[in-house]
Amino acid sequence: MKTVTMICVMAMVCFSISGIAQAVRPALPPRVSVEPFVGISFTPDSLDLGTVSPVGFKNLSAKLQARIVANCSHQVEVSFMPFKSKGHDATISPKHTTVEINGVEIPVAGSGVAIFRSAKPTPPGGVEVPVDIKFSARSLILYPAGQYKGSLVFTVMTKQ
């Protein structure tokens, strides 16, 4: 009888210890979800092409420095919105304008062309990417004199 009592007490102690062990199981940290992101900034943030002749200009160049920071694979595309007059309702026709970035001709008022891509995230400080731009326009005598403004549109995409 003494033996049976000892076995019962031992069994109770074992069950109690296993219950305590389960109760003290450490909780796992919550799962953190990091969304993919890509950031881009430029130096300088605007360009002034100066004064041009009514005949037009060819290979008027400008340089930008782009800083890209990304935690995923990414791609940068560029397109150009045509030069529009600030004082008139005039737009220089895309057929009279060409824009080249890093040696690649990009469509005027069309879809973008990839100028940079990476299959890997950038280092924490990002990467510097030179952006060499060449503008050409002809037949400007067809358009009213004045200031014109065009826009380079950079589209940044994450790639999964």
GROMACS elastic network, one bead per residue, 0.5 to 0.9 nm:
[ bonds ]
;  ai    aj funct       b0    kb
    1     4     6  0.50820   500
    1     5     6  0.61826   500
    1     6     6  0.85575   500
    2     5     6  0.51565   500
    2     6     6  0.62047   500
    2     7     6  0.87059   500
    3     6     6  0.50311   500
    3     7     6  0.61881   500
    3     8     6  0.86304   500
    4     7     6  0.50999   500
    4     8     6  0.62107   500
    4     9     6  0.86433   500
    5     8     6  0.51048   500
    5     9     6  0.61700   500
    5    10     6  0.85800   500
    6     9     6  0.51027   500
    6    10     6  0.60723   500
    6    11     6  0.85252   500
    7    10     6  0.50555   500
    7    11     6  0.60545   500
    7    12     6  0.85726   500
    8    11     6  0.50647   500
    8    12     6  0.61591   500
    8    13     6  0.86202   500
    9    12     6  0.51135   500
    9    13     6  0.62163   500
    9    14     6  0.86878   500
   10    13     6  0.50868   500
   10    14     6  0.61959   500
   10    15     6  0.86732   500
   11    14     6  0.50843   500
   11    15     6  0.61921   500
   11    16     6  0.85249   500
   12    15     6  0.51591   500
   12    16     6  0.60384   500
   12    17     6  0.85648   500
   13    16     6  0.50408   500
   13    17     6  0.61106   500
   13    18     6  0.86341   500
   14    17     6  0.51629   500
   14    18     6  0.62246   500
   14    19     6  0.86332   500
   15    18     6  0.51730   500
   15    19     6  0.62068   500
   15    20     6  0.87000   500
   16    19     6  0.50938   500
   16    20     6  0.62627   500
   16    21     6  0.86317   500
   17    20     6  0.50583   500
   17    21     6  0.60954   500
   17    22     6  0.86290   500
   18    22     6  0.62123   500
   18    23     6  0.85947   500
   19    22     6  0.51691   500
   19    23     6  0.61870   500
   19    24     6  0.87636   500
   20    24     6  0.62287   500
   20    25     6  0.87484   500
   21    24     6  0.53119   500
   21    25     6  0.64037   500
   22    25     6  0.53400   500
   23    26     6  0.86334   500
   24    27     6  0.87623   500
   27    30     6  0.87718   500
   28    31     6  0.85448   500
   29    32     6  0.86707   500
   34    37     6  0.89416   500
   35    71     6  0.87041   500
   36    70     6  0.76708   500
   36    71     6  0.60423   500
   36    72     6  0.58946   500
   36    73     6  0.87716   500
   36   158     6  0.68751   500
   36   159     6  0.88770   500
   36   160     6  0.87705   500
   37    69     6  0.81703   500
   37    70     6  0.56703   500
   37    71     6  0.59914   500
   37    72     6  0.69101   500
   37    74     6  0.88416   500
   37   157     6  0.86444   500
   37   158     6  0.68637   500
   38    68     6  0.70449   500
   38    69     6  0.56968   500
   38    71     6  0.68349   500
   38    72     6  0.75357   500
   38    73     6  0.87617   500
   38    74     6  0.71423   500
   38   156     6  0.68714   500
   38   157     6  0.72766   500
   38   158     6  0.67342   500
   39    67     6  0.80207   500
   39    68     6  0.56663   500
   39    69     6  0.51293   500
   39    70     6  0.62994   500
   39   126     6  0.89677   500
   39   156     6  0.78121   500
   40    66     6  0.66013   500
   40    67     6  0.55417   500
   40    69     6  0.65054   500
   40    70     6  0.87464   500
   40   154     6  0.89254   500
   40   156     6  0.78251   500
   41    45     6  0.80081   500
   41    65     6  0.83108   500
   41    66     6  0.56305   500
   41    67     6  0.53417   500
   41    68     6  0.68380   500
   41    69     6  0.89827   500
   42    45     6  0.54069   500
   42    46     6  0.85987   500
   42    64     6  0.64823   500
   42    65     6  0.55735   500
   42    67     6  0.63875   500
   43    46     6  0.80852   500
   43    63     6  0.89274   500
   43    64     6  0.57331   500
   43    65     6  0.52081   500
   43    66     6  0.66101   500
   43    67     6  0.84265   500
   44    47     6  0.72976   500
   44    63     6  0.86028   500
   44    64     6  0.62071   500
   44    65     6  0.73198   500
   45    64     6  0.81320   500
   46    64     6  0.89193   500
   47    62     6  0.73895   500
   47    63     6  0.87471   500
   47    64     6  0.87083   500
   48    51     6  0.89899   500
   48    62     6  0.88092   500
   49    52     6  0.80940   500
   49    60     6  0.74896   500
   49    61     6  0.83044   500
   49    62     6  0.79156   500
   49   135     6  0.89476   500
   51   147     6  0.87909   500
   52    55     6  0.82464   500
   52    56     6  0.66159   500
   52    57     6  0.66173   500
   53    56     6  0.55631   500
   53    57     6  0.71076   500
   53   140     6  0.78241   500
   53   141     6  0.85361   500
   54    57     6  0.86122   500
   54   138     6  0.83455   500
   54   139     6  0.72456   500
   54   142     6  0.83201   500
   54   143     6  0.84921   500
   54   145     6  0.79822   500
   55   137     6  0.85544   500
   55   138     6  0.61279   500
   55   139     6  0.55915   500
   55   140     6  0.54929   500
   55   141     6  0.59122   500
   56   136     6  0.74985   500
   56   137     6  0.52338   500
   56   139     6  0.59941   500
   56   140     6  0.53794   500
   56   141     6  0.78666   500
   57    60     6  0.66279   500
   57   135     6  0.78292   500
   57   136     6  0.54245   500
   57   137     6  0.53887   500
   57   138     6  0.64148   500
   57   140     6  0.88309   500
   58    61     6  0.88745   500
   58    98     6  0.89577   500
   58   134     6  0.80796   500
   58   135     6  0.66307   500
   58   137     6  0.63808   500
   58   138     6  0.78918   500
   59    98     6  0.89567   500
   59    99     6  0.85848   500
   59   100     6  0.86384   500
   59   133     6  0.85749   500
   59   135     6  0.52505   500
   59   136     6  0.52209   500
   59   137     6  0.86879   500
   60   133     6  0.81182   500
   60   134     6  0.53348   500
   60   135     6  0.50844   500
   60   136     6  0.63548   500
   61   132     6  0.72538   500
   61   133     6  0.55042   500
   61   135     6  0.63426   500
   62   131     6  0.84220   500
   62   132     6  0.61721   500
   62   133     6  0.51772   500
   62   134     6  0.64896   500
   62   135     6  0.83371   500
   63   130     6  0.73194   500
   63   131     6  0.57807   500
   63   133     6  0.60374   500
   63   134     6  0.88143   500
   64   129     6  0.85905   500
   64   130     6  0.61820   500
   64   132     6  0.64991   500
   64   133     6  0.79218   500
   65   128     6  0.66006   500
   65   129     6  0.59157   500
   65   131     6  0.58451   500
   65   132     6  0.85785   500
   66   127     6  0.81271   500
   66   128     6  0.56720   500
   66   129     6  0.50262   500
   66   130     6  0.61728   500
   66   131     6  0.67712   500
   67   125     6  0.88956   500
   67   126     6  0.62602   500
   67   127     6  0.55498   500
   67   129     6  0.62168   500
   67   130     6  0.87925   500
   68   122     6  0.75866   500
   68   125     6  0.87184   500
   68   126     6  0.52761   500
   68   127     6  0.54074   500
   68   128     6  0.66062   500
   68   129     6  0.74999   500
   69   121     6  0.78586   500
   69   122     6  0.58355   500
   69   123     6  0.75428   500
   69   124     6  0.70997   500
   69   125     6  0.68822   500
   69   127     6  0.66590   500
   70    73     6  0.73303   500
   70    74     6  0.73153   500
   70   120     6  0.84786   500
   70   121     6  0.52938   500
   70   122     6  0.53726   500
   70   123     6  0.80592   500
   70   124     6  0.81542   500
   70   126     6  0.70924   500
   70   158     6  0.84642   500
   71    74     6  0.87729   500
   71   120     6  0.78569   500
   71   122     6  0.64220   500
   71   123     6  0.84120   500
   71   124     6  0.83809   500
   72   118     6  0.86121   500
   72   119     6  0.75070   500
   72   120     6  0.59256   500
   72   122     6  0.77125   500
   72   158     6  0.66294   500
   72   159     6  0.71277   500
   72   160     6  0.75689   500
   73   117     6  0.76797   500
   73   118     6  0.54926   500
   73   121     6  0.55198   500
   73   122     6  0.84536   500
   73   157     6  0.86849   500
   73   158     6  0.59783   500
   73   159     6  0.52293   500
   73   160     6  0.68003   500
   74   116     6  0.83966   500
   74   117     6  0.56745   500
   74   118     6  0.55275   500
   74   119     6  0.65326   500
   74   120     6  0.76580   500
   74   121     6  0.78216   500
   74   156     6  0.72050   500
   74   157     6  0.55514   500
   74   159     6  0.51510   500
   74   160     6  0.83665   500
   75   114     6  0.68181   500
   75   115     6  0.78783   500
   75   116     6  0.57627   500
   75   118     6  0.64666   500
   75   119     6  0.85869   500
   75   155     6  0.82277   500
   75   156     6  0.59173   500
   75   157     6  0.53228   500
   75   158     6  0.65596   500
   75   159     6  0.72369   500
   76   112     6  0.89735   500
   76   113     6  0.82772   500
   76   114     6  0.56839   500
   76   115     6  0.59787   500
   76   116     6  0.51807   500
   76   117     6  0.61915   500
   76   154     6  0.66313   500
   76   155     6  0.56989   500
   76   157     6  0.64419   500
   77   111     6  0.87914   500
   77   112     6  0.52016   500
   77   113     6  0.50111   500
   77   115     6  0.57246   500
   77   116     6  0.71907   500
   77   117     6  0.88082   500
   77   153     6  0.81023   500
   77   154     6  0.56523   500
   77   155     6  0.50508   500
   77   156     6  0.64530   500
   77   157     6  0.81964   500
   78   101     6  0.83298   500
   78   106     6  0.71916   500
   78   107     6  0.88795   500
   78   111     6  0.81445   500
   78   113     6  0.54251   500
   78   114     6  0.64922   500
   78   115     6  0.68906   500
   78   152     6  0.67279   500
   78   153     6  0.54954   500
   78   155     6  0.61760   500
   78   156     6  0.88138   500
   79    99     6  0.89372   500
   79   106     6  0.60428   500
   79   107     6  0.61956   500
   79   108     6  0.65865   500
   79   109     6  0.69012   500
   79   110     6  0.65765   500
   79   111     6  0.62033   500
   79   113     6  0.66090   500
   79   151     6  0.84163   500
   79   152     6  0.58866   500
   79   153     6  0.51595   500
   79   154     6  0.66986   500
   79   155     6  0.82377   500
   80    83     6  0.89124   500
   80    99     6  0.74548   500
   80   106     6  0.71937   500
   80   107     6  0.66791   500
   80   109     6  0.57454   500
   80   110     6  0.74692   500
   80   111     6  0.88077   500
   80   112     6  0.80423   500
   80   150     6  0.72884   500
   80   151     6  0.57099   500
   80   153     6  0.58607   500
   80   154     6  0.87656   500
   81    84     6  0.86828   500
   81    94     6  0.87890   500
   81   107     6  0.89655   500
   81   108     6  0.59619   500
   81   110     6  0.80896   500
   81   150     6  0.57410   500
   81   151     6  0.50425   500
   81   152     6  0.63373   500
   81   153     6  0.72466   500
   82    91     6  0.66662   500
   82    92     6  0.63443   500
   82    93     6  0.70505   500
   82    94     6  0.63488   500
   82    97     6  0.78394   500
   82   108     6  0.61889   500
   82   109     6  0.62869   500
   82   149     6  0.79416   500
   82   150     6  0.52937   500
   82   151     6  0.70225   500
   82   152     6  0.89808   500
   83    90     6  0.86179   500
   83    91     6  0.57396   500
   83    92     6  0.54768   500
   83    93     6  0.80786   500
   83    94     6  0.86764   500
   83    97     6  0.86343   500
   83   148     6  0.55301   500
   83   151     6  0.75021   500
   84    88     6  0.83025   500
   84    89     6  0.76550   500
   84    90     6  0.59070   500
   84    92     6  0.64274   500
   84   147     6  0.82963   500
   84   148     6  0.50624   500
   84   149     6  0.52832   500
   84   150     6  0.62492   500
   85    88     6  0.53488   500
   85    89     6  0.63852   500
   85    90     6  0.53046   500
   85    91     6  0.61164   500
   85    92     6  0.81474   500
   85   143     6  0.89298   500
   85   144     6  0.80779   500
   85   145     6  0.85526   500
   85   146     6  0.68003   500
   85   147     6  0.57892   500
   85   149     6  0.64336   500
   85   150     6  0.89852   500
   86    89     6  0.78733   500
   86    90     6  0.84115   500
   86   146     6  0.73147   500
   86   147     6  0.56378   500
   86   148     6  0.56516   500
   86   149     6  0.69325   500
   87    90     6  0.84228   500
   87   146     6  0.68407   500
   87   147     6  0.71579   500
   87   148     6  0.83590   500
   88    91     6  0.86842   500
   88   144     6  0.74276   500
   88   146     6  0.82180   500
   90   143     6  0.69237   500
   90   144     6  0.73127   500
   90   148     6  0.88441   500
   91    94     6  0.87271   500
   91   143     6  0.79102   500
   91   148     6  0.82264   500
   92    95     6  0.83879   500
   92    96     6  0.67918   500
   92    97     6  0.73529   500
   92   137     6  0.84871   500
   92   140     6  0.76611   500
   92   142     6  0.87607   500
   92   143     6  0.70102   500
   92   148     6  0.86327   500
   93    96     6  0.53739   500
   93    97     6  0.67551   500
   93   108     6  0.88571   500
   94    97     6  0.50514   500
   94    98     6  0.73746   500
   94   107     6  0.82763   500
   94   108     6  0.54387   500
   94   109     6  0.70641   500
   95    98     6  0.77796   500
   95   108     6  0.82959   500
   95   137     6  0.88582   500
   95   138     6  0.89701   500
   96   136     6  0.81449   500
   96   137     6  0.54099   500
   96   138     6  0.53066   500
   96   139     6  0.66306   500
   96   140     6  0.80447   500
   97   108     6  0.72831   500
   97   135     6  0.74491   500
   97   136     6  0.56825   500
   97   138     6  0.67782   500
   98   105     6  0.72027   500
   98   106     6  0.75567   500
   98   107     6  0.76027   500
   98   108     6  0.70127   500
   98   134     6  0.81330   500
   98   135     6  0.59742   500
   98   136     6  0.51531   500
   98   137     6  0.64376   500
   99   104     6  0.84412   500
   99   105     6  0.58132   500
   99   106     6  0.58139   500
   99   107     6  0.73771   500
   99   108     6  0.72921   500
   99   133     6  0.71029   500
   99   134     6  0.57220   500
   99   136     6  0.64284   500
   99   137     6  0.88110   500
  100   103     6  0.57649   500
  100   104     6  0.52349   500
  100   106     6  0.57864   500
  100   107     6  0.88679   500
  100   132     6  0.80165   500
  100   133     6  0.56308   500
  100   134     6  0.50640   500
  100   135     6  0.65963   500
  100   136     6  0.86668   500
  101   104     6  0.52167   500
  101   105     6  0.63395   500
  101   106     6  0.70192   500
  101   115     6  0.74967   500
  101   131     6  0.65403   500
  101   132     6  0.55279   500
  101   134     6  0.65470   500
  101   135     6  0.89740   500
  102   105     6  0.84297   500
  102   115     6  0.73025   500
  102   130     6  0.80559   500
  102   131     6  0.60526   500
  102   132     6  0.50242   500
  102   133     6  0.65000   500
  102   134     6  0.85334   500
  103   132     6  0.77865   500
  103   133     6  0.81264   500
  103   134     6  0.84655   500
  104   113     6  0.80681   500
  104   115     6  0.76943   500
  105   113     6  0.82571   500
  106   110     6  0.82541   500
  106   111     6  0.84118   500
  106   112     6  0.68952   500
  106   113     6  0.60004   500
  107   110     6  0.51447   500
  107   111     6  0.66692   500
  107   112     6  0.70111   500
  107   113     6  0.77442   500
  108   111     6  0.82766   500
  109   112     6  0.89227   500
  112   153     6  0.81758   500
  112   154     6  0.81086   500
  112   155     6  0.77134   500
  114   117     6  0.72948   500
  115   131     6  0.88012   500
  116   129     6  0.82746   500
  118   121     6  0.74059   500
  118   122     6  0.83558   500
  119   159     6  0.79443   500
  121   124     6  0.87118   500
  121   126     6  0.88151   500
  122   125     6  0.76375   500
  122   126     6  0.53049   500
  122   127     6  0.64358   500
  123   126     6  0.52553   500
  123   127     6  0.71399   500
  124   127     6  0.88217   500
  137   140     6  0.70977   500
  138   141     6  0.83434   500
  139   142     6  0.59101   500
  139   143     6  0.80305   500
  140   143     6  0.54984   500
  140   144     6  0.82013   500
  140   145     6  0.85910   500
  141   144     6  0.74341   500
  141   145     6  0.81551   500
  145   148     6  0.88516   500
